[in-house]
Structures are given as C-alpha cells and as structure tokens.
C-alpha cells in the first residue's frame, strides 16, 4: 500500500528585520519562493 501526500514548502530568499514594535513583536520584510 502506497500513500502520497503533497506538502507545501517554501524557501526564504530574504529576510529583513526593520525594528521592534511597541507590542514587542518585530516588523519583518521577507521574500519566499514556493518549491
């Protein structure tokens, strides 16, 4: 018996952290490529 699943995947080509927000999280800019 064979079972196949398609699983989405991506590669992060770039990540830029702009700074920290007042709520403690960071502002992000990123570029992804689906594979």
Beta strands, then each sheet from edge to edge (+ up, - down):
strand 1: 10-20
strand 2: 26-34
sheet 1: 1+ 2-
end
